[in-house]
């Protein structure tokens, strides 16, 4: 085989290996990768706002989380309350936002935030997002709270991305459960599709992305070892999800919001697995025609 005739399969494997060993090495260093990734564009993410759901880094302090996001080469974040408590002050919220921004990382959402059927409880989350300067809140609201949510998105002009949590979720197991609940309300009330939980709910994540694209405001990207109810997150490419089909759907709908890697495995040492997941995903994108 010629030096520059790398196959798609080899490119994906090489990208994952490179990321696992040294997350800062560029795919362009791989034979043929520049040609595969570039097809007219130098952006390896093809326009996706690739970032991290900071729940991935929940055992790390804020400084460690920021360093980890930089290390894997991502520039966006969804902030979990481990790194900025919901009961923080306005000044603390603004300070944390500055720390991310000074590190070259743009916060685009927060959450997952549990919301009750109570206006004061919901308002607290919106004020938090407003103070940080976030365009969206990833949330799990009480199903009866829709009228409150409708009023809040109109008042704050902040989008809600309701997160589905799979078969054990008593509120919203699949993206279609979210869609049914929100379709009668303001269009700023939408979805965060978690592709792993969606598959465990026996729904095709790629199909859900296409069908729900009009209100898709956040996306949690991962691989899982099984679509059984107890299926867990694994490094991308080691599980059962058709990640390429999910990526194709995301690109086809022109998804413009946060594309969050959520690597829930290895909480005490998440960076190697996160780096492998990021690298594998970049390899998939590079190899897609």
C-alpha positions in Angstrom: 0.0 0.0 0.0 1.3 3.5 -0.9 2.3 5.7 2.0 -0.6 8.2 1.4 -3.3 5.5 0.6 -4.5 5.1 4.1 -7.9 3.5 4.4 -10.9 4.9 6.3 -10.6 2.0 8.9 -6.9 2.6 9.4 -7.4 6.4 9.7 -10.0 5.9 12.4 -7.8 3.5 14.3 -4.8 5.7 14.0 -6.6 8.7 15.2 -7.8 6.9 18.3 -4.3 5.6 19.1 -2.8 9.0 18.6 -5.3 10.7 20.9 -5.0 8.1 23.6 -1.2 8.5 23.7 -0.9 12.2 23.1 -4.1 14.2 22.7 -2.3 17.3 21.3 -0.9 15.5 18.2 -2.8 16.7 15.2 -4.5 14.3 12.8 -2.6 16.1 10.0 0.5 14.1 11.2 -1.1 10.9 10.0 -0.6 9.7 6.4 -3.5 10.9 4.2 -5.3 12.5 7.1 -5.0 16.0 5.9 -6.6 15.1 2.6 -9.4 13.1 4.3 -10.1 15.8 6.8 -9.8 18.8 4.5 -12.1 18.2 1.5 -12.2 22.0 1.2 -12.1 22.8 4.9 -9.4 22.9 7.5 -11.9 22.4 10.4 -11.5 18.8 11.7 -15.0 19.2 13.4 -16.7 20.2 10.1 -18.4 23.1 11.8 -19.5 21.3 15.0 -19.0 23.2 18.2 -17.2 20.3 19.9 -16.8 20.6 23.6 -17.1 18.7 26.9 -20.0 18.2 29.4 -18.0 19.0 32.5 -19.8 16.2 34.3 -17.1 14.1 32.6 -14.5 15.9 34.8 -16.6 15.9 38.0 -13.8 14.6 40.2 -11.4 17.4 39.1 -11.4 20.9 40.5 -12.1 23.8 38.2 -8.5 24.4 37.3 -8.0 20.7 36.5 -11.1 20.6 34.4 -10.0 23.6 32.4 -6.6 22.0 31.9 -8.2 18.7 30.8 -10.4 20.4 28.2 -7.4 22.3 26.8 -5.3 19.1 26.7 -7.8 17.2 24.5 -8.0 20.2 22.2 -11.7 21.3 22.7 -13.0 24.8 22.9 -16.5 24.6 24.4 -18.0 23.5 27.7 -21.3 22.7 29.3 -20.8 23.6 33.0 -21.9 21.1 35.7 -22.5 22.4 39.2 -19.4 20.5 40.4 -17.5 23.4 38.8 -19.9 26.2 39.6 -22.6 25.5 42.2 -26.1 26.6 41.5 -26.2 28.5 44.8 -23.1 30.6 43.8 -23.2 34.4 43.7 -23.5 36.5 40.6 -19.8 37.5 41.1 -18.7 33.9 41.4 -20.6 33.0 38.2 -19.0 35.8 36.2 -15.6 34.9 37.6 -15.9 31.3 36.5 -17.1 32.3 33.1 -14.0 34.5 32.7 -11.7 31.7 33.7 -13.0 29.5 31.0 -12.9 32.3 28.4 -9.4 33.3 29.3 -8.4 29.6 28.8 -9.9 29.8 25.3 -13.0 27.8 26.2 -16.5 29.1 25.6 -19.3 28.0 27.9 -22.4 27.3 25.9 -24.7 25.6 28.4 -25.0 24.3 32.0 -26.5 21.2 33.5 -28.0 18.8 33.8 -30.2 20.8 36.1 -33.2 19.2 37.8 -36.2 21.5 37.9 -39.3 21.1 40.0 -42.8 22.4 39.3 -42.0 25.6 41.2 -41.4 29.0 39.7 -38.8 30.0 42.2 -36.8 26.8 41.7 -36.9 27.2 37.9 -36.0 30.9 38.1 -32.9 30.1 40.0 -31.5 28.1 37.1 -32.4 30.8 34.6 -30.6 33.5 36.7 -27.6 31.2 37.0 -27.4 30.8 33.2 -28.0 34.5 32.7 -25.2 35.5 35.0 -22.7 33.1 33.3 -23.9 34.3 29.9 -25.1 31.0 28.6 -27.5 30.6 25.7 -29.0 27.3 26.9 -29.7 25.2 30.0 -29.6 21.4 29.9 -32.3 20.2 32.3 -34.7 17.6 33.6 -37.9 19.5 34.5 -41.0 18.2 36.2 -43.4 17.2 33.4 -46.1 19.5 34.9 -43.8 22.6 34.8 -44.2 23.4 31.1 -46.3 26.5 31.6 -43.6 27.8 34.0 -40.8 27.0 31.5 -42.8 28.7 28.8 -42.9 31.9 30.8 -39.2 31.7 31.7 -37.8 31.2 28.2 -39.9 34.2 27.1 -38.6 36.4 30.0 -34.9 35.4 29.8 -34.6 34.4 26.1 -32.5 31.4 27.2 -33.2 28.0 25.5 -34.0 24.9 27.5 -32.6 21.5 26.3 -34.5 18.8 28.1 -32.3 15.8 28.6 -33.6 12.3 28.1 -32.1 9.7 30.5 -33.1 6.3 29.1 -35.5 3.6 30.3 -35.0 4.3 34.0 -36.0 8.0 33.5 -39.5 8.5 34.9 -39.8 11.9 33.3 -38.3 11.7 29.7 -36.9 8.3 28.7 -36.4 9.1 25.0 -36.2 12.3 22.8 -39.7 11.6 21.5 -41.1 11.9 25.1 -39.5 15.3 25.3 -40.9 16.3 21.9 -44.4 15.4 22.8 -44.2 17.4 26.0 -42.8 20.6 24.5 -44.3 20.8 21.0 -47.2 23.0 22.2 -45.0 25.5 23.9 -42.5 28.2 22.9 -39.9 26.9 20.4 -37.1 27.8 22.8 -38.1 24.8 24.9 -36.3 21.9 23.2 -34.0 18.9 23.6 -30.6 17.6 24.7 -30.4 14.3 23.0 -28.1 11.9 24.8 -27.2 9.3 22.2 -26.4 6.6 24.7 -29.5 7.0 26.8 -31.5 7.3 23.5 -30.2 3.9 22.3 -30.9 2.3 25.6 -34.5 3.5 25.2 -34.6 1.5 22.0 -34.6 4.6 19.8 -32.2 5.2 16.9 -30.2 8.3 17.9 -29.5 9.3 14.3 -33.2 9.1 13.4 -34.1 11.1 16.6 -31.6 13.8 15.6 -33.2 14.2 12.2 -36.7 14.2 13.5 -36.1 16.6 16.4 -33.6 18.9 14.7 -35.9 22.0 14.9 -35.6 22.0 18.7 -32.3 20.3 19.3 -30.3 22.7 21.5 -27.6 20.4 23.0 -26.2 16.9 22.3 -24.4 14.5 24.5 -22.1 12.3 22.4 -20.7 9.0 23.7 -20.4 5.3 23.0 -22.0 2.5 25.2 -21.1 -1.1 25.8 -24.7 -2.3 25.4 -28.1 -1.0 24.7 -29.5 -3.0 27.6 -31.0 -0.9 30.5 -27.7 -1.3 32.4 -25.4 -0.3 29.4 -22.6 1.9 30.4 -20.3 4.5 28.7 -17.2 3.2 27.1 -14.4 4.7 24.9 -15.8 5.7 21.5 -15.3 2.8 19.0 -15.3 0.2 21.7 -19.0 0.0 22.1 -22.1 -0.8 20.1 -23.4 2.5 18.8 -23.2 3.4 15.1 -21.3 6.6 15.8 -20.7 7.4 12.1 -24.4 7.4 11.4 -25.0 9.7 14.4 -22.3 12.1 13.1 -23.7 12.0 9.6 -27.2 12.9 10.9 -25.7 15.7 13.0 -23.9 17.2 10.0 -26.9 16.7 7.6 -29.2 18.8 9.8 -26.7 21.5 10.1 -26.7 21.3 13.9 -25.4 24.6 15.2 -25.3 24.2 19.0 -23.0 22.5 21.5 -21.8 19.1 20.6 -20.8 17.7 24.0 -18.6 14.8 24.7 -19.9 13.2 27.9 -17.5 10.4 29.0 -19.0 9.1 32.2 -16.5 6.3 32.7 -13.3 6.5 34.8 -14.4 9.4 37.0 -11.1 9.4 38.9 -9.0 9.6 35.7 -11.2 10.5 32.8 -8.7 12.2 30.5 -7.2 9.2 28.7 -10.6 7.8 27.8 -11.9 11.2 26.9 -8.9 11.8 24.7 -9.4 8.4 23.0 -13.0 9.3 22.4 -12.2 12.7 21.0 -9.5 11.2 18.7 -11.7 8.4 17.4 -14.5 10.9 16.6 -12.1 13.1 14.7 -10.9 10.1 12.8 -14.5 9.2 11.9 -15.1 12.8 10.7 -11.9 12.8 8.7 -12.8 9.5 7.0 -16.4 10.5 6.0 -16.9 11.4 2.4 
